[in-house]
């Protein structure tokens, strides 16, 4: 900030201070231009505005000061970012997901209650305090089922001598070791991840589970993560999970005959339920780069995972590692469209197509002199033609405020074929 006590209003000093203020204002204006409608921190803002404020207090009638003041006003308004009106159509995907979430919460609650009724005669009535397996026989408990309400994963995960477990309970009231290195955990666990991916982005990562499992025996382990163990060993009953329940969201069960090892309730119905609210169901062969970007965005918002993959370059979704990355960035896109922005606008005037490999007549001058046949012969010498289209998007939050600066992602086309999204990882 400028010190008001040292301010001198003689013409020489005034002209010097006006020059200094304009220098900082120009930097502030340049920062706002670079933000391209986004808001944020502007390094030169305070320096520019404080100088212009003092100039306006001490020399309000000076035309140069008036001009700086008006420029500063415009710059302040520009620094707050662009905004649009968010229409109901833009956020329809959120309402659809809320309805879908309610459907599956009810399905899951009903399925859990059915399981409780089915296993009622085989359930251990009171999990805690757990039996003292050093002093009491637990033979009659093997083969029975138990519900554990506070299974914290991954917090209480540990690798033991006899397997990988989650410990639940306390040393003072006894523990159980829930086995997680087999299909009975992994099948339902992966099903819950699919539920989050296909149905309910609000669930985020689960850290507390309700587990229905079978007591299969007793083991001794030191229930601590890491190689260095500081506590003593604990004898506890081993529980093999058969169902994982996240109240208010989902239940997933183990299925030894399933290709995936497990499923969440109603998993086979998801596609049919969502089919009715898909605004786009396939990618046209003649799709433009701008339209493909819009379809890609809609696929993410409407949780159309198959369409999401169809938008992406085939070479980037072939191997298991690539498939894993597709899933990771799908989850990340879901989080962003639920926690950061709700709409992404494609700027058609900003698209730039570049030939990165092969023959190109971008200027059109070659075709003035050469026949199509002659150009085809030349193109054959260059081989495969690859084009990139840099498509610009601008994201807006639920209040219609632009978030950050515009983002450009590359799309790719080979030999004049269909366009595909190449940089699918980027935010909107």
DRENGUZA-954301 format. One record per residue (C-alpha): x, y, z; residue in three letters. Coordinates in steps of 0.001 Angstrom, whole numbers, plus 500000, padded with zeros to 6 digits. Each point is the difference from the previous one (the first is absolute). Layout:
N
XYZALA
...
***
This chain:
428
500000500000500000UNK
501124503561499299UNK
500725502254503025UNK
497534502920499908UNK
502215502189502234UNK
502736500190497362UNK
497644500959497185UNK
500937503223498228UNK
497617501589497508UNK
502353502248498046UNK
499854499432496244UNK
503324498183499712UNK
499228497665502853UNK
496430499504498797UNK
501129499050496497UNK
502529497559501431UNK
497386498374502228UNK
497508499794497141UNK
502668498211497949UNK
500674497560502834UNK
496301499306500501UNK
499485499389496290UNK
502926497593499917UNK
498417497871502721UNK
496562500365498421UNK
501311498708496690UNK
501383496941501789UNK
496648499486501717UNK
498183500330496662UNK
502383497494498410UNK
499365497500502814UNK
496238500347499513UNK
500378499462496236UNK
502089496891500565UNK
497313498623502344UNK
497595500098497022UNK
496926500471502111UNK
501195498059503014UNK
500369501432503492UNK
502744499461502510UNK
503017501653501558UNK
501422502947498070UNK
503461500986501117UNK
499888503632498827UNK
496447500783501116UNK
500680501568503411UNK
503008501990498800UNK
498024501445497085UNK
496800500792501882UNK
501665501520503077UNK
501974502431497833UNK
496973500991497942UNK
497920500425503179UNK
502506502526501422UNK
500245501811496699UNK
496217500312499913UNK
499931501386503552UNK
502664502628499463UNK
499416500901496344UNK
496412498931499123UNK
499653502633497293UNK
503040498922497972UNK
498876498454496701UNK
502803497473500107UNK
498890498844503453UNK
496370499771498839UNK
501060497798497088UNK
502007497724502326UNK
497035499775502375UNK
497650498871497221UNK
502507497423498741UNK
500403498687503549UNK
496225499593500350UNK
499826497958496814UNK
502954497920501087UNK
498459499240503401UNK
496780498869498342UNK
501988497883497528UNK
502016498425502815UNK
496840498598501604UNK
499610497687497006UNK
497342499275497428UNK
496616498616500948UNK
497049498373498252UNK
496480498956500956UNK
499902496344501019UNK
496848498469498532UNK
498137496949501347UNK
501117498036496926UNK
503648500514500981UNK
499474498396503406UNK
497473497320499040UNK
502708497374500505UNK
500190500867503714UNK
496268499522500501UNK
500043496750498041UNK
502830498698502138UNK
498188501002503189UNK
496986497973498879UNK
502217497055499061UNK
501757500179503359UNK
496671499851501823UNK
498925496968497967UNK
503173498091500880UNK
499987501048503627UNK
496550498445500312UNK
501010496874498046UNK
503044499589502242UNK
498064500483503221UNK
497439497398498924UNK
502729497551498959UNK
501805500440503325UNK
496836499391501957UNK
499372496862497943UNK
503492498733500795UNK
499472500633503702UNK
496771498017499872UNK
501624497182498005UNK
502922499599502419UNK
498127500813503178UNK
500352496515501442UNK
503721499869499162UNK
500984503459501233UNK
502093500679503075UNK
497724502238502028UNK
502601502078501812UNK
503376500512498285UNK
501604501786502974UNK
501516499234502309UNK
501595497450497704UNK
500695496550501474UNK
503302499472501773UNK
501320497361497657UNK
502901499196502362UNK
497625498852502737UNK
496664499220498323UNK
499171497434497366UNK
498820501582496757UNK
499407496781498065UNK
496245500514500056UNK
500404503483498483UNK
501867498812496883UNK
497565500045497089UNK
497799502638501594UNK
499538503483498580UNK
500679503379501557UNK
499243503653499224UNK
502854502417500685UNK
498926503653499875UNK
503294501847500368UNK
502342498413497481UNK
502423502768499129UNK
501767499502496698UNK
502637500952498985UNK
500767501485503431UNK
500230496656501853UNK
501440497904497174UNK
503102497954500795UNK
502060497200498502UNK
500498497124502388UNK
501829496696499968UNK
496895498050499031UNK
498445502489497603UNK
498786503547499461UNK
497335501290502383UNK
498074502908501410UNK
499901500012503778UNK
496849501214501699UNK
499300500328503698UNK
502398500734502866UNK
502457497981502006UNK
497906500673503118UNK
496765498604498528UNK
501432497609497460UNK
500662500197496282UNK
498978498417496721UNK
502222499678496949UNK
498090500519496747UNK
501859498211497225UNK
500489502152496882UNK
502538498145497858UNK
497435497726498356UNK
497096500215497599UNK
497412500278502757UNK
501230503498500790UNK
501316501052496593UNK
496854499027498073UNK
497584502150502046UNK
502606502753500450UNK
500468500401496241UNK
496198499983499622UNK
499748502960502381UNK
502547501841497875UNK
497878499308496919UNK
496945501312501829UNK
501813503247500733UNK
501146500234496395UNK
496598499265498447UNK
497475501289502530UNK
501146502185502864UNK
502908502444499769UNK
499125501557503370UNK
501107496910501898UNK
503695500734499466UNK
502387497559501606UNK
498433497826502719UNK
501974499727503222UNK
497440498254502233UNK
498189496825498973UNK
497311497715501355UNK
501111496413499351UNK
497953496809500049UNK
502427497106500183UNK
500557496409501024UNK
502173499064502974UNK
502501497484498619UNK
502467499475502815UNK
502566501626502271UNK
503420501448499304UNK
502701501941501804UNK
501299503248498486UNK
501465503338501011UNK
497326502399498676UNK
502291502812498857UNK
500937501334496585UNK
503630500137498919UNK
502901497637500465UNK
500905501209503492UNK
497552498718502613UNK
500024501536503473UNK
496929498388501581UNK
499438496484501154UNK
498236497262498033UNK
496224499586500130UNK
497968496808499653UNK
496797500742498115UNK
497308498379497917UNK
500428500249496235UNK
496995501298498055UNK
499605499294496288UNK
497753502745498531UNK
497028499154497831UNK
498292503419499788UNK
501129503614500378UNK
497448502659500866UNK
500298503793499921UNK
496731501189501599UNK
498160502556497915UNK
501915498987496891UNK
500694496419498970UNK
500311496340500914UNK
502318497684498075UNK
500141496205500376UNK
502495497280499165UNK
499110497744497083UNK
502416497165499279UNK
498419499310496594UNK
500194503586498770UNK
502766501146497638UNK
500558502988502259UNK
499824498052503287UNK
497152502118501300UNK
497344502569499181UNK
498055502814501583UNK
496259499624500292UNK
498257500951496754UNK
503264500251498073UNK
498456498369496944UNK
497240502650499973UNK
502162503132500009UNK
500421500330496244UNK
496254499682499341UNK
499131502562502682UNK
502505502559498679UNK
499182499401496333UNK
497019502330500195UNK
502002503052501027UNK
502941499711497599UNK
499966503040497714UNK
502567498367497673UNK
500435496264499471UNK
502681499688497306UNK
502664501936498112UNK
499237500792496331UNK
502746499114497516UNK
499952503556498626UNK
500161501623503438UNK
501823503339500184UNK
502688500622502646UNK
497714502422501822UNK
497034497630499995UNK
502136497083501156UNK
501216502073502944UNK
496390500765500922UNK
499086496296499753UNK
503001499078502144UNK
498867502502502618UNK
496423498697499968UNK
501170496396500298UNK
501805500913503210UNK
497131502039501448UNK
497410497333499185UNK
502210497133501198UNK
500011498311496602UNK
503265498121500428UNK
499817498135496683UNK
499487503243498073UNK
502868501556501961UNK
502294497237498756UNK
498633500251496461UNK
501096503645499888UNK
503616499213500911UNK
502750499073497554UNK
500075496221499555UNK
503760499769500523UNK
499519501477503472UNK
497578497306501240UNK
501525496672498956UNK
502094498651502869UNK
498968499215503606UNK
502094502926501245UNK
498262502326497559UNK
496619498683501118UNK
500974500691503590UNK
500955503564499087UNK
496699500470498194UNK
498199499007503203UNK
502179502266502135UNK
499354503078497872UNK
496322499124499689UNK
499780500173503796UNK
501930503269499982UNK
497688501516497372UNK
497006498879502065UNK
501358501780503068UNK
500607503186498043UNK
496492500097498517UNK
498554499559503481UNK
502319502154502078UNK
501519502655497746UNK
498019500765496858UNK
496661499028498470UNK
500355501195496410UNK
502758500179497406UNK
499561502241496974UNK
501810499222496753UNK
501355503073498208UNK
499607499205496264UNK
502018503042498923UNK
503098498875501916UNK
500452496571498363UNK
503244499586498088UNK
500684496979497779UNK
503621499122499274UNK
501475497276497806UNK
502751498385502072UNK
500892497270497528UNK
499452499426496284UNK
499214502256497052UNK
497917503113500492UNK
498683502761497774UNK
498770502245502775UNK
500467503193498003UNK
498197498600496964UNK
502747501265497729UNK
501160496529498922UNK
496544499181498665UNK
500093503093497798UNK
502942498571498087UNK
499568496233500458UNK
497219497639499004UNK
498411497721502654UNK
501829497051498463UNK
503352501775500278UNK
499293500907503620UNK
499047496391500775UNK
503346498798498660UNK
501818502505502182UNK
497918498992503046UNK
500896496336499389UNK
503695500881500359UNK
499379501544503425UNK
498061496999501297UNK
497516500174502857UNK
498400503377500644UNK
499436500986503631UNK
498157503136501063UNK
499612501564503423UNK
497092502277500879UNK
500560502224503044UNK
496493500599501403UNK
499470502615502695UNK
497522499603502854UNK
498974502370502790UNK
498605498607503264UNK
497333501643502184UNK
498897499190503542UNK
496423499622501261UNK
499719503786500411UNK
501006500599496392UNK
503455501321500870UNK
502884499087497704UNK
502614497819501688UNK
503580500669499021UNK
501229500691496508UNK
498805498223496849UNK
501473496531499462UNK
501109498488496703UNK
500060496241499372UNK
501248498210496906UNK
497790497810497844UNK
501495497733497353UNK
498967498790496529UNK
501843497620497696UNK
499726499942496207UNK
496842502097500018UNK
498105497540502213UNK
498044500669503176UNK
501187502399502672UNK
500941498592503435UNK
500890501645503305UNK
503718499606500635UNK
500552502073503172UNK
497127498478501964UNK
501728500551503361UNK
499689503798499937UNK
497446501879502063UNK
497371502104498253UNK
***
